Amino acid sequence: MEIVLTIHARRRMLERGILLTDIEMALLNPDIVEQLEQNRFKAVKSIKMKIIKVIYTVEHDRLIVITVA
């Protein structure tokens, strides 16, 4: 499945020192997934003593990353 980052998500990655590999790990092998709205989800992953949170939506065969924390 293709992962697409919004401009907002890219900015947050830079601000928070989150790597693309961190986002991929959180999306592809999350510790927790919560449904926030009808088609919006939060994937949570503990990576190297840091908690990565990825808010995303699913469109066709793509994961659209809205923001990361």
C-alpha positions in Angstrom: 0.0 0.0 0.0 1.3 3.4 -0.9 2.0 6.0 1.8 1.4 9.6 0.9 2.5 12.5 3.3 0.6 15.8 3.3 2.6 19.0 3.5 1.5 19.4 7.1 2.8 15.9 8.0 6.1 16.7 6.4 6.5 19.9 8.4 5.6 18.0 11.6 8.2 15.4 10.8 10.9 18.0 10.5 9.8 19.9 13.6 9.6 16.7 15.7 12.6 14.7 14.3 10.4 11.9 13.1 11.8 9.8 10.2 9.9 8.3 7.3 11.0 4.9 8.5 9.3 5.6 11.9 6.1 6.5 10.1 6.3 3.3 8.0 6.8 1.2 11.0 3.9 2.8 12.8 1.6 2.3 9.9 2.7 -1.2 8.9 3.2 -2.7 12.3 1.4 -0.5 14.9 1.1 -1.3 18.6 -2.3 0.3 18.7 -4.8 1.6 16.0 -7.7 3.8 17.1 -10.5 4.9 14.8 -11.0 8.6 15.3 -13.7 9.4 12.8 -15.4 7.5 10.0 -12.3 7.2 7.8 -9.6 8.7 10.1 -7.3 6.6 12.2 -4.4 7.0 14.7 -1.6 4.4 14.6 0.7 4.4 17.7 4.1 2.7 17.8 6.8 2.7 20.4 10.2 3.1 18.6 13.5 3.5 20.4 11.9 4.7 23.7 9.8 7.2 21.7 6.0 7.1 21.0 5.2 7.8 17.4 1.5 8.8 16.6 0.4 8.9 13.0 -3.0 10.3 12.0 -4.1 9.0 8.6 -6.9 8.2 6.3 -7.3 5.5 3.7 -8.2 6.4 0.1 -8.3 3.7 -2.5 -5.0 1.8 -2.0 -3.2 4.7 -0.3 -2.6 5.7 3.3 -2.7 9.5 3.4 -0.7 10.7 6.5 -2.4 13.9 7.9 -0.1 14.6 10.8 2.5 12.9 13.0 3.5 13.4 16.7 
